[in-house]
C-alpha cells in the first residue's frame, strides 16, 4: 500500500511590507542617482520655496543633533531603494529626511528606515499630492513605521501631520495631536515633535523636537551657547586679574 505525500506549499509574503522586505536587494546606487540639485523636483521642474528651504535647514540641524544622541543615520534627500508594487521592481526615491538603522547609506533600503519626513511644497496641487499622498503610500507599503508631513508656509494653517503604520492593513493611520501639542514617536522611543502655537511660528520653524524630555537645540543655538560661555569665562578671568592687581597694590598679595 502506497501513501501519497501532501505537496509542500511554498510560502509567499502576504503584505506589501513583507514583499518589500523579501524582494528589495541591497546594491550600490548608480552614479546618476546622486547627480542633481537637492530639493529640486525634476518631474515638475520646480525649485523649493524660501519657506521650504528654511524649514529644511532648520529641521536638518535638529535631526543631526538627534542622530548624535541616538546613533541613527540621517538621510537627507539621499537616494533610497524602495519596492514599487505597480512597477514590480525596486526604484530609487528621495525622502526629504529619514532616520535609518544602517551603516551602509550608499545602499540604503526603505526597510532600514525608522521614520520618513516630507516638507510639503504646496505651490502646485500635483506637487503637493506627490509629496503627501504618493510618498505617504510608498513609505507605508515598504513598512516604514512612521511618516510625517511638514507644511513650511506661514500662511498655511497646517504645521505637522503624523502617521503610524497599521501593519495589518499596510497603510498609515493619522495620529491625533494631544493636548500638550506633542506627537510621541513609537519608532524612535523618547522622540517628541511639538507643534508650536501659531503665534510662535517663524520662517522655517513650526515644530520643535524633544528627546528624553530634553529640548533638542540646533547647531546655531549650540554655537551661541559656546560663545556665551567663552565670553563669561573671559570676563571672570579678567575680573580675577583685576582683583589680584588690587591686592598686590595693597601689599596683600605677591606675584
TORKE-631244 format. One line per field, with one value per atom (N, C-alpha, C, O): residue number from 1; residue in one letter; atom name; x, y, z. Coordinates in steps of 0.2 Angstrom, whole numbers. Last residue first. Layout:
# TORKE-631244
resi: (NUM,...)
resn: (a,...)
name: (CA,...)
x: (X,...)
y: (Y,...)
z: (Z,...)
This chain:
# TORKE-631244
resi: (255,255,255,255,254,254,254,254,253,253,253,253,252,252,252,252,251,251,251,251,250,250,250,250,249,249,249,249,248,248,248,248,247,247,247,247,246,246,246,246,245,245,245,245,244,244,244,244,243,243,243,243,242,242,242,242,241,241,241,241,240,240,240,240,239,239,239,239,238,238,238,238,237,237,237,237,236,236,236,236,235,235,235,235,234,234,234,234,233,233,233,233,232,232,232,232,231,231,231,231,230,230,230,230,229,229,229,229,228,228,228,228,227,227,227,227,226,226,226,226,225,225,225,225,224,224,224,224,223,223,223,223,222,222,222,222,221,221,221,221,220,220,220,220,219,219,219,219,218,218,218,218,217,217,217,217,216,216,216,216,215,215,215,215,214,214,214,214,213,213,213,213,212,212,212,212,211,211,211,211,210,210,210,210,209,209,209,209,208,208,208,208,207,207,207,207,206,206,206,206,205,205,205,205,204,204,204,204,203,203,203,203,202,202,202,202,201,201,201,201,200,200,200,200,199,199,199,199,198,198,198,198,197,197,197,197,196,196,196,196,195,195,195,195,194,194,194,194,193,193,193,193,192,192,192,192,191,191,191,191,190,190,190,190,189,189,189,189,188,188,188,188,187,187,187,187,186,186,186,186,185,185,185,185,184,184,184,184,183,183,183,183,182,182,182,182,181,181,181,181,180,180,180,180,179,179,179,179,178,178,178,178,177,177,177,177,176,176,176,176,175,175,175,175,174,174,174,174,173,173,173,173,172,172,172,172,171,171,171,171,170,170,170,170,169,169,169,169,168,168,168,168,167,167,167,167,166,166,166,166,165,165,165,165,164,164,164,164,163,163,163,163,162,162,162,162,161,161,161,161,160,160,160,160,159,159,159,159,158,158,158,158,157,157,157,157,156,156,156,156,155,155,155,155,154,154,154,154,153,153,153,153,152,152,152,152,151,151,151,151,150,150,150,150,149,149,149,149,148,148,148,148,147,147,147,147,146,146,146,146,145,145,145,145,144,144,144,144,143,143,143,143,142,142,142,142,141,141,141,141,140,140,140,140,139,139,139,139,138,138,138,138,137,137,137,137,136,136,136,136,135,135,135,135,134,134,134,134,133,133,133,133,132,132,132,132,131,131,131,131,130,130,130,130,129,129,129,129,128,128,128,128,127,127,127,127,126,126,126,126,125,125,125,125,124,124,124,124,123,123,123,123,122,122,122,122,121,121,121,121,120,120,120,120,119,119,119,119,118,118,118,118,117,117,117,117,116,116,116,116,115,115,115,115,114,114,114,114,113,113,113,113,112,112,112,112,111,111,111,111,110,110,110,110,109,109,109,109,108,108,108,108,107,107,107,107,106,106,106,106,105,105,105,105,104,104,104,104,103,103,103,103,102,102,102,102,101,101,101,101,100,100,100,100,99,99,99,99,98,98,98,98,97,97,97,97,96,96,96,96,95,95,95,95,94,94,94,94,93,93,93,93,92,92,92,92,91,91,91,91,90,90,90,90,89,89,89,89,88,88,88,88,87,87,87,87,86,86,86,86,85,85,85,85,84,84,84,84,83,83,83,83,82,82,82,82,81,81,81,81,80,80,80,80,79,79,79,79,78,78,78,78,77,77,77,77,76,76,76,76,75,75,75,75,74,74,74,74,73,73,73,73,72,72,72,72,71,71,71,71,70,70,70,70,69,69,69,69,68,68,68,68,67,67,67,67,66,66,66,66,65,65,65,65,64,64,64,64,63,63,63,63,62,62,62,62,61,61,61,61,60,60,60,60,59,59,59,59,58,58,58,58,57,57,57,57,56,56,56,56,55,55,55,55,54,54,54,54,53,53,53,53,52,52,52,52,51,51,51,51,50,50,50,50,49,49,49,49,48,48,48,48,47,47,47,47,46,46,46,46,45,45,45,45,44,44,44,44,43,43,43,43,42,42,42,42,41,41,41,41,40,40,40,40,39,39,39,39,38,38,38,38,37,37,37,37,36,36,36,36,35,35,35,35,34,34,34,34,33,33,33,33,32,32,32,32,31,31,31,31,30,30,30,30,29,29,29,29,28,28,28,28,27,27,27,27,26,26,26,26,25,25,25,25,24,24,24,24,23,23,23,23,22,22,22,22,21,21,21,21,20,20,20,20,19,19,19,19,18,18,18,18,17,17,17,17,16,16,16,16,15,15,15,15,14,14,14,14,13,13,13,13,12,12,12,12,11,11,11,11,10,10,10,10,9,9,9,9,8,8,8,8,7,7,7,7,6,6,6,6,5,5,5,5,4,4,4,4,3,3,3,3,2,2,2,2,1,1,1,1)
resn: (x,x,x,x,x,x,x,x,x,x,x,x,x,x,x,x,x,x,x,x,x,x,x,x,x,x,x,x,x,x,x,x,x,x,x,x,x,x,x,x,x,x,x,x,x,x,x,x,x,x,x,x,x,x,x,x,x,x,x,x,x,x,x,x,x,x,x,x,x,x,x,x,x,x,x,x,x,x,x,x,x,x,x,x,x,x,x,x,x,x,x,x,x,x,x,x,x,x,x,x,x,x,x,x,x,x,x,x,x,x,x,x,x,x,x,x,x,x,x,x,x,x,x,x,x,x,x,x,x,x,x,x,x,x,x,x,x,x,x,x,x,x,x,x,x,x,x,x,x,x,x,x,x,x,x,x,x,x,x,x,x,x,x,x,x,x,x,x,x,x,x,x,x,x,x,x,x,x,x,x,x,x,x,x,x,x,x,x,x,x,x,x,x,x,x,x,x,x,x,x,x,x,x,x,x,x,x,x,x,x,x,x,x,x,x,x,x,x,x,x,x,x,x,x,x,x,x,x,x,x,x,x,x,x,x,x,x,x,x,x,x,x,x,x,x,x,x,x,x,x,x,x,x,x,x,x,x,x,x,x,x,x,x,x,x,x,x,x,x,x,x,x,x,x,x,x,x,x,x,x,x,x,x,x,x,x,x,x,x,x,x,x,x,x,x,x,x,x,x,x,x,x,x,x,x,x,x,x,x,x,x,x,x,x,x,x,x,x,x,x,x,x,x,x,x,x,x,x,x,x,x,x,x,x,x,x,x,x,x,x,x,x,x,x,x,x,x,x,x,x,x,x,x,x,x,x,x,x,x,x,x,x,x,x,x,x,x,x,x,x,x,x,x,x,x,x,x,x,x,x,x,x,x,x,x,x,x,x,x,x,x,x,x,x,x,x,x,x,x,x,x,x,x,x,x,x,x,x,x,x,x,x,x,x,x,x,x,x,x,x,x,x,x,x,x,x,x,x,x,x,x,x,x,x,x,x,x,x,x,x,x,x,x,x,x,x,x,x,x,x,x,x,x,x,x,x,x,x,x,x,x,x,x,x,x,x,x,x,x,x,x,x,x,x,x,x,x,x,x,x,x,x,x,x,x,x,x,x,x,x,x,x,x,x,x,x,x,x,x,x,x,x,x,x,x,x,x,x,x,x,x,x,x,x,x,x,x,x,x,x,x,x,x,x,x,x,x,x,x,x,x,x,x,x,x,x,x,x,x,x,x,x,x,x,x,x,x,x,x,x,x,x,x,x,x,x,x,x,x,x,x,x,x,x,x,x,x,x,x,x,x,x,x,x,x,x,x,x,x,x,x,x,x,x,x,x,x,x,x,x,x,x,x,x,x,x,x,x,x,x,x,x,x,x,x,x,x,x,x,x,x,x,x,x,x,x,x,x,x,x,x,x,x,x,x,x,x,x,x,x,x,x,x,x,x,x,x,x,x,x,x,x,x,x,x,x,x,x,x,x,x,x,x,x,x,x,x,x,x,x,x,x,x,x,x,x,x,x,x,x,x,x,x,x,x,x,x,x,x,x,x,x,x,x,x,x,x,x,x,x,x,x,x,x,x,x,x,x,x,x,x,x,x,x,x,x,x,x,x,x,x,x,x,x,x,x,x,x,x,x,x,x,x,x,x,x,x,x,x,x,x,x,x,x,x,x,x,x,x,x,x,x,x,x,x,x,x,x,x,x,x,x,x,x,x,x,x,x,x,x,x,x,x,x,x,x,x,x,x,x,x,x,x,x,x,x,x,x,x,x,x,x,x,x,x,x,x,x,x,x,x,x,x,x,x,x,x,x,x,x,x,x,x,x,x,x,x,x,x,x,x,x,x,x,x,x,x,x,x,x,x,x,x,x,x,x,x,x,x,x,x,x,x,x,x,x,x,x,x,x,x,x,x,x,x,x,x,x,x,x,x,x,x,x,x,x,x,x,x,x,x,x,x,x,x,x,x,x,x,x,x,x,x,x,x,x,x,x,x,x,x,x,x,x,x,x,x,x,x,x,x,x,x,x,x,x,x,x,x,x,x,x,x,x,x,x,x,x,x,x,x,x,x,x,x,x,x,x,x,x,x,x,x,x,x,x,x,x,x,x,x,x,x,x,x,x,x,x,x,x,x,x,x,x,x,x,x,x,x,x,x,x,x,x,x,x,x,x,x,x,x,x,x,x,x,x,x,x,x,x,x,x,x,x,x,x,x,x,x,x,x,x,x,x,x,x,x,x,x,x,x,x,x,x,x,x,x,x,x,x,x,x,x,x,x,x,x,x,x,x,x,x,x,x,x,x,x,x,x,x)
name: (N,CA,C,O,N,CA,C,O,N,CA,C,O,N,CA,C,O,N,CA,C,O,N,CA,C,O,N,CA,C,O,N,CA,C,O,N,CA,C,O,N,CA,C,O,N,CA,C,O,N,CA,C,O,N,CA,C,O,N,CA,C,O,N,CA,C,O,N,CA,C,O,N,CA,C,O,N,CA,C,O,N,CA,C,O,N,CA,C,O,N,CA,C,O,N,CA,C,O,N,CA,C,O,N,CA,C,O,N,CA,C,O,N,CA,C,O,N,CA,C,O,N,CA,C,O,N,CA,C,O,N,CA,C,O,N,CA,C,O,N,CA,C,O,N,CA,C,O,N,CA,C,O,N,CA,C,O,N,CA,C,O,N,CA,C,O,N,CA,C,O,N,CA,C,O,N,CA,C,O,N,CA,C,O,N,CA,C,O,N,CA,C,O,N,CA,C,O,N,CA,C,O,N,CA,C,O,N,CA,C,O,N,CA,C,O,N,CA,C,O,N,CA,C,O,N,CA,C,O,N,CA,C,O,N,CA,C,O,N,CA,C,O,N,CA,C,O,N,CA,C,O,N,CA,C,O,N,CA,C,O,N,CA,C,O,N,CA,C,O,N,CA,C,O,N,CA,C,O,N,CA,C,O,N,CA,C,O,N,CA,C,O,N,CA,C,O,N,CA,C,O,N,CA,C,O,N,CA,C,O,N,CA,C,O,N,CA,C,O,N,CA,C,O,N,CA,C,O,N,CA,C,O,N,CA,C,O,N,CA,C,O,N,CA,C,O,N,CA,C,O,N,CA,C,O,N,CA,C,O,N,CA,C,O,N,CA,C,O,N,CA,C,O,N,CA,C,O,N,CA,C,O,N,CA,C,O,N,CA,C,O,N,CA,C,O,N,CA,C,O,N,CA,C,O,N,CA,C,O,N,CA,C,O,N,CA,C,O,N,CA,C,O,N,CA,C,O,N,CA,C,O,N,CA,C,O,N,CA,C,O,N,CA,C,O,N,CA,C,O,N,CA,C,O,N,CA,C,O,N,CA,C,O,N,CA,C,O,N,CA,C,O,N,CA,C,O,N,CA,C,O,N,CA,C,O,N,CA,C,O,N,CA,C,O,N,CA,C,O,N,CA,C,O,N,CA,C,O,N,CA,C,O,N,CA,C,O,N,CA,C,O,N,CA,C,O,N,CA,C,O,N,CA,C,O,N,CA,C,O,N,CA,C,O,N,CA,C,O,N,CA,C,O,N,CA,C,O,N,CA,C,O,N,CA,C,O,N,CA,C,O,N,CA,C,O,N,CA,C,O,N,CA,C,O,N,CA,C,O,N,CA,C,O,N,CA,C,O,N,CA,C,O,N,CA,C,O,N,CA,C,O,N,CA,C,O,N,CA,C,O,N,CA,C,O,N,CA,C,O,N,CA,C,O,N,CA,C,O,N,CA,C,O,N,CA,C,O,N,CA,C,O,N,CA,C,O,N,CA,C,O,N,CA,C,O,N,CA,C,O,N,CA,C,O,N,CA,C,O,N,CA,C,O,N,CA,C,O,N,CA,C,O,N,CA,C,O,N,CA,C,O,N,CA,C,O,N,CA,C,O,N,CA,C,O,N,CA,C,O,N,CA,C,O,N,CA,C,O,N,CA,C,O,N,CA,C,O,N,CA,C,O,N,CA,C,O,N,CA,C,O,N,CA,C,O,N,CA,C,O,N,CA,C,O,N,CA,C,O,N,CA,C,O,N,CA,C,O,N,CA,C,O,N,CA,C,O,N,CA,C,O,N,CA,C,O,N,CA,C,O,N,CA,C,O,N,CA,C,O,N,CA,C,O,N,CA,C,O,N,CA,C,O,N,CA,C,O,N,CA,C,O,N,CA,C,O,N,CA,C,O,N,CA,C,O,N,CA,C,O,N,CA,C,O,N,CA,C,O,N,CA,C,O,N,CA,C,O,N,CA,C,O,N,CA,C,O,N,CA,C,O,N,CA,C,O,N,CA,C,O,N,CA,C,O,N,CA,C,O,N,CA,C,O,N,CA,C,O,N,CA,C,O,N,CA,C,O,N,CA,C,O,N,CA,C,O,N,CA,C,O,N,CA,C,O,N,CA,C,O,N,CA,C,O,N,CA,C,O,N,CA,C,O,N,CA,C,O,N,CA,C,O,N,CA,C,O,N,CA,C,O,N,CA,C,O,N,CA,C,O,N,CA,C,O,N,CA,C,O,N,CA,C,O,N,CA,C,O,N,CA,C,O,N,CA,C,O,N,CA,C,O,N,CA,C,O,N,CA,C,O,N,CA,C,O,N,CA,C,O,N,CA,C,O,N,CA,C,O,N,CA,C,O,N,CA,C,O,N,CA,C,O,N,CA,C,O,N,CA,C,O,N,CA,C,O,N,CA,C,O,N,CA,C,O,N,CA,C,O,N,CA,C,O,N,CA,C,O,N,CA,C,O,N,CA,C,O,N,CA,C,O,N,CA,C,O,N,CA,C,O,N,CA,C,O,N,CA,C,O,N,CA,C,O,N,CA,C,O,N,CA,C,O,N,CA,C,O,N,CA,C,O,N,CA,C,O)
x: (266,266,268,268,256,263,262,257,245,247,253,256,244,241,242,240,248,253,250,253,239,238,243,243,243,244,244,247,239,246,248,252,225,228,236,239,224,222,225,227,227,231,230,235,217,224,228,233,206,207,214,216,210,209,210,213,210,216,216,221,196,201,208,211,191,189,194,196,196,198,197,201,190,197,199,204,177,178,186,188,177,175,178,180,180,185,184,188,168,175,180,184,159,159,165,167,163,163,163,167,161,168,169,173,147,151,159,162,144,142,146,148,149,151,150,154,140,148,151,155,128,129,137,139,130,129,130,133,131,136,136,141,118,124,130,134,110,110,116,118,115,116,115,119,111,119,120,124,97,100,108,110,93,95,98,100,79,85,87,83,74,73,79,85,71,76,75,75,64,62,66,65,70,71,69,73,70,72,73,77,60,62,65,62,58,60,62,66,45,51,52,47,38,39,45,50,40,33,33,28,51,50,43,40,52,56,55,57,49,50,55,60,39,44,45,44,26,29,33,32,19,26,30,36,6,9,17,20,3,4,7,11,13,7,8,13,21,21,14,11,21,18,18,14,35,30,28,32,38,38,33,27,50,43,44,49,58,57,50,45,57,59,59,60,59,57,61,67,55,61,59,58,43,48,55,60,34,35,41,44,34,36,37,39,21,27,28,24,17,17,23,28,10,16,14,9,1,3,10,14,-5,1,4,10,-16,-17,-11,-11,-11,-13,-13,-12,-17,-12,-15,-21,-18,-22,-17,-14,-12,-12,-15,-15,-18,-16,-17,-22,-11,-17,-14,-9,-6,-5,-11,-16,-6,-7,-6,-6,-7,-2,-3,-2,-15,-19,-14,-16,-6,-11,-14,-16,1,5,0,1,-1,-5,-3,-5,11,9,4,6,6,9,6,1,9,6,10,16,5,9,6,0,7,3,7,13,10,13,7,3,3,10,13,18,-9,-6,1,5,-12,-14,-11,-11,0,-4,-5,-1,8,1,-3,-10,20,17,10,6,25,22,19,14,28,33,30,32,22,20,23,22,27,28,26,27,22,21,22,18,29,27,27,31,28,29,26,21,34,31,33,38,39,34,31,25,38,41,37,31,34,34,38,40,31,38,39,44,19,19,26,27,22,18,19,19,30,33,28,31,20,26,29,32,10,8,15,15,18,15,13,15,21,26,24,27,8,12,17,19,3,-1,4,4,14,10,7,9,21,24,21,23,10,16,20,21,2,-1,5,5,10,8,5,7,11,17,15,18,-3,0,7,8,-4,-8,-5,-5,9,5,2,5,14,13,8,5,17,10,9,3,28,28,20,17,32,27,27,27,44,42,38,41,42,42,40,35,51,48,48,53,51,52,48,43,58,53,56,62,67,63,57,51,72,70,66,62,76,81,78,80,67,66,71,70,72,67,66,63,90,84,78,80,106,101,94,93,119,115,108,106,126,127,123,122,124,120,121,116,127,128,124,120,122,129,131,137,106,110,117,118,91,96,100,99,87,88,93,97,76,81,81,76,75,73,78,84,69,73,70,64,63,67,71,77,67,63,67,73,68,72,68,65,70,66,70,75,73,76,71,68,65,67,69,69,62,64,66,69,46,53,55,51,33,35,43,46,26,31,34,38,18,15,20,18,27,22,20,20,43,37,32,34,53,50,44,39,67,60,58,60,83,79,72,72,87,85,81,77,97,94,93,97,93,98,94,88,87,87,92,94,96,93,93,98,97,97,93,87,105,100,102,107,106,108,103,97,107,103,107,110,112,116,112,115,106,103,107,106,113,111,109,109,116,121,119,123,103,107,113,114,99,96,100,100,107,109,105,108,101,108,110,114,89,90,97,98,91,88,90,92,96,100,98,102,85,92,96,99,76,75,81,82,82,81,80,83,83,89,88,92,69,74,81,83,64,62,67,69,70,72,70,74,65,72,74,78,51,53,61,63,52,50,52,54,56,60,58,63,53,52,56,60,63,60,59,62,59,64,60,54,52,51,57,59,49,53,52,51,42,38,42,39,53,46,42,39,63,64,57,56,63,59,59,57,76,73,70,72,83,76,74,69,99,95,88,88,101,101,96,91,112,106,106,111,117,118,111,106,115,117,119,122,111,107,109,104,121,117,112,108,128,131,126,127,117,120,123,120,120,116,120,126,123,125,120,117,110,115,117,113,100,104,110,114,84,91,95,95,68,72,80,81,60,62,67,71,56,58,62,66,52,57,60,66,41,47,53,58,33,35,41,46,30,34,36,42,23,29,33,39,11,16,23,28,9,8,13,18,14,6,5,-1,25,24,17,14,22,23,22,18,28,25,27,32,23,28,25,19,18,16,21,24,21,24,22,24,8,13,15,11,8,5,10,16,11,13,10,9,2,3,5,1,7,4,6,12,3,7,3,-3,4,0,4,9)
y: (442,439,432,428,443,443,440,436,454,448,449,454,465,459,453,447,477,474,467,464,484,485,481,481,479,486,488,492,466,467,475,476,468,465,466,468,473,477,475,479,462,468,473,476,453,451,458,459,460,459,457,460,458,465,465,469,444,448,455,457,442,439,443,444,449,451,448,452,440,447,450,454,428,429,436,437,432,430,430,432,435,440,439,443,422,428,434,436,416,413,419,420,423,423,421,424,419,426,427,431,406,408,415,417,405,403,405,406,411,415,412,416,402,409,412,416,391,390,397,399,396,395,394,396,398,404,402,407,384,389,395,398,380,377,382,383,387,388,385,389,381,388,390,394,368,369,377,379,367,366,369,371,356,363,362,356,348,347,354,357,347,350,350,351,332,337,340,337,320,326,332,337,312,310,316,317,326,319,317,321,336,334,327,323,349,342,342,346,360,359,352,348,368,362,362,365,378,377,372,371,387,383,384,389,394,388,384,379,409,406,400,400,404,408,405,399,404,401,407,413,408,407,404,404,408,415,414,419,394,398,405,407,384,388,393,395,370,376,380,379,353,358,365,365,343,348,353,356,327,333,337,336,317,320,326,329,302,307,310,306,290,296,302,308,279,280,286,287,279,282,283,289,274,270,273,269,282,275,271,267,299,293,287,286,309,305,299,295,326,319,315,317,338,334,327,324,347,348,344,347,343,346,348,350,336,342,346,352,328,328,335,340,325,329,330,331,309,315,319,316,301,302,308,313,291,298,298,297,276,279,286,286,269,273,275,276,251,258,262,259,238,240,247,249,232,235,238,240,227,223,225,222,239,234,229,226,255,249,243,242,267,261,256,254,283,277,271,271,301,294,288,289,318,312,306,305,334,328,322,321,351,344,339,339,363,363,356,355,373,366,367,371,385,384,377,376,394,388,386,386,405,407,400,400,400,403,404,404,384,391,394,390,371,376,383,388,357,362,368,371,340,346,351,351,324,329,336,337,308,315,319,319,291,296,302,303,275,282,286,286,263,263,270,270,257,262,264,266,247,246,250,249,250,247,246,245,255,249,246,240,268,263,256,251,274,273,267,263,276,272,270,264,284,277,273,267,296,293,285,281,299,297,294,289,302,297,295,289,312,306,300,295,322,319,312,308,325,325,321,318,323,319,319,313,333,326,322,317,345,343,336,332,344,343,341,337,346,340,339,333,360,354,347,343,370,367,361,357,374,379,377,380,367,367,372,374,354,360,361,356,348,348,355,360,338,345,347,346,322,326,333,334,309,316,319,319,293,297,304,304,281,286,290,291,270,271,276,274,261,267,266,262,250,252,258,259,248,244,245,243,256,258,255,257,255,252,255,258,261,261,258,260,261,255,255,250,271,270,265,264,269,273,273,276,257,257,262,260,256,258,258,259,260,257,260,265,264,260,257,252,282,275,271,274,294,292,284,281,306,300,298,300,319,317,310,308,318,325,323,325,304,307,313,313,298,303,307,312,282,288,292,290,270,275,280,283,254,260,265,264,237,242,248,248,231,232,237,241,233,226,226,221,244,243,236,233,244,245,243,241,243,237,238,233,246,250,244,241,247,242,246,247,258,257,251,251,264,259,258,256,281,275,271,273,296,290,284,283,309,304,299,298,319,319,314,315,314,320,320,322,303,303,309,309,300,305,304,305,286,289,294,292,284,283,287,292,288,283,281,277,297,290,285,279,309,306,299,295,311,311,307,303,313,307,306,300,325,319,313,308,333,333,326,323,331,330,329,324,336,329,327,322,350,346,339,336,353,355,351,348,350,346,347,342,360,353,349,344,371,371,363,361,368,369,368,365,365,360,361,357,378,373,367,363,386,387,382,380,380,379,381,378,383,376,375,371,397,394,386,384,398,401,398,396,383,390,392,388,373,374,381,386,372,373,374,375,361,365,366,360,351,357,363,368,340,346,352,358,331,329,335,335,337,336,335,337,347,341,342,346,349,352,346,340,345,348,351,356,346,344,348,354,343,348,346,344,329,334,339,339,313,319,323,320,301,306,313,317,292,293,299,302,290,296,297,302,279,286,291,296,268,270,277,281,262,266,268,269,245,252,256,253,235,236,243,248,224,230,230,225,222,220,225,231,217,223,220,215,206,207,213,213,205,199,201,197,218,215,209,208,219,224,221,221,209,209,213,211,215,208,207,205,226,227,221,221,220,224,225,225,203,210,214,211,190,191,199,200,180,186,188,188,163,169,175,174,146,152,158,159,132,137,143,145,117,123,129,129,101,106,113,114,89,93,99,102,74,81,85,86,58,64,70,72,44,50,56,57,27,33,39,40,10,16,22,23,-6,0,6,7)
z: (218,211,211,206,233,229,223,221,243,238,235,234,249,252,248,250,245,248,252,256,237,244,248,254,225,226,234,236,226,225,227,231,225,231,232,237,212,218,224,229,205,204,210,213,208,210,210,214,202,210,212,217,189,192,199,202,187,186,189,192,189,194,193,198,178,185,190,194,168,168,175,178,171,171,172,176,168,175,176,181,155,159,166,170,149,148,153,156,153,156,155,160,146,153,156,161,133,135,143,146,133,132,134,138,134,140,139,144,122,128,134,138,113,113,119,122,116,117,117,121,113,120,121,126,99,103,110,114,95,94,98,101,99,102,101,106,90,97,101,106,78,79,86,89,79,80,81,84,91,84,85,90,104,102,95,93,110,105,103,99,126,120,116,119,135,134,127,122,135,140,139,142,125,133,137,142,115,116,123,126,104,111,111,107,92,94,101,103,86,90,92,93,71,76,80,77,63,66,71,75,54,61,63,65,43,43,49,50,50,44,45,48,65,62,55,54,77,70,68,68,88,88,82,82,85,86,87,87,84,78,79,74,95,94,88,87,88,91,90,85,91,86,90,94,94,97,92,89,95,90,92,92,103,103,98,98,107,102,103,102,115,118,113,116,102,109,112,111,87,90,97,98,85,81,84,84,91,94,91,94,96,91,95,101,100,103,98,96,97,94,97,97,107,105,102,105,113,106,104,100,124,125,119,119,119,122,123,123,103,110,113,110,87,91,98,99,81,84,88,93,67,74,76,72,54,56,63,66,49,52,55,58,33,39,42,39,29,27,34,39,31,26,24,18,40,34,29,23,49,46,40,36,52,48,45,40,52,53,49,43,56,51,55,60,59,61,57,55,55,54,56,57,57,59,58,60,51,51,53,49,55,55,55,60,51,53,52,49,42,44,46,44,37,44,47,53,28,28,36,40,29,28,28,29,31,36,36,40,24,23,29,31,27,29,28,32,34,30,31,37,35,37,32,26,38,33,37,41,43,44,38,34,48,42,44,48,54,55,49,46,49,54,55,57,32,37,42,41,23,30,35,40,10,12,19,21,11,8,8,7,17,20,17,21,7,13,17,20,-3,-4,2,3,4,2,0,2,5,11,9,13,-8,-3,3,5,-12,-16,-11,-10,-3,-4,-7,-5,-2,3,2,5,-14,-8,-2,2,-24,-24,-17,-15,-20,-20,-20,-16,-22,-15,-15,-10,-36,-32,-25,-22,-39,-41,-37,-36,-35,-32,-33,-29,-30,-35,-33,-29,-18,-23,-29,-32,-7,-8,-14,-15,-3,-7,-9,-12,13,8,4,7,18,19,12,7,25,19,21,25,33,34,27,24,41,35,36,38,52,50,44,43,51,57,55,57,37,40,46,46,30,35,39,45,20,26,31,37,10,14,20,25,10,9,13,18,5,10,6,1,1,-2,2,3,7,0,-3,-10,20,17,10,6,30,23,19,16,42,42,35,34,48,43,44,46,52,56,50,47,49,47,52,55,46,51,50,50,33,35,41,41,22,28,30,29,9,12,17,18,0,5,7,7,-15,-11,-6,-7,-23,-21,-16,-13,-35,-30,-29,-34,-35,-38,-33,-27,-39,-34,-38,-44,-46,-46,-41,-38,-50,-48,-49,-51,-52,-57,-56,-60,-41,-48,-53,-59,-30,-32,-39,-43,-27,-30,-33,-38,-14,-18,-21,-17,-14,-12,-17,-23,-9,-13,-10,-4,-9,-5,-10,-13,-10,-14,-9,-5,1,-1,-6,-5,7,0,-3,-9,20,18,11,8,34,26,24,25,48,45,37,35,58,52,50,48,76,70,64,66,88,84,78,74,97,96,92,93,97,103,102,107,83,88,94,97,79,77,81,83,85,87,85,89,77,84,87,91,65,66,73,75,67,66,67,69,69,74,73,78,56,62,68,72,48,47,53,56,51,53,53,57,45,52,55,60,32,35,43,47,29,28,32,35,31,36,35,40,21,28,33,38,10,11,18,21,12,11,13,17,11,17,17,23,-3,3,9,13,-12,-10,-4,-1,-23,-17,-16,-18,-41,-35,-29,-29,-53,-48,-43,-40,-63,-65,-59,-61,-60,-60,-62,-63,-60,-63,-64,-69,-53,-60,-63,-69,-39,-42,-50,-53,-28,-34,-37,-38,-17,-16,-22,-22,-25,-19,-18,-19,-41,-36,-31,-32,-47,-47,-42,-38,-44,-48,-48,-50,-39,-34,-38,-35,-49,-43,-39,-35,-58,-59,-54,-54,-53,-52,-53,-50,-44,-50,-49,-46,-27,-32,-38,-38,-24,-24,-29,-33,-15,-20,-21,-19,-8,-6,-11,-12,-14,-15,-13,-16,-9,-10,-10,-6,-7,-13,-14,-19,7,3,-3,-5,10,14,10,10,1,0,4,1,6,-1,-2,-5,18,18,11,10,14,18,17,17,8,4,7,4,14,14,10,8,12,12,13,12,4,8,7,2,3,-1,4,9,3,7,3,1,-6,-5,-2,-4,1,-2,-1,5,-4,0,-3,-9,-6,-9,-4,0,4,3,0,2,-3,1,-1,-7,-2,-6,-2,3,0,3,-2,-4,-5,-5,-2,-2,0,0,0,4)
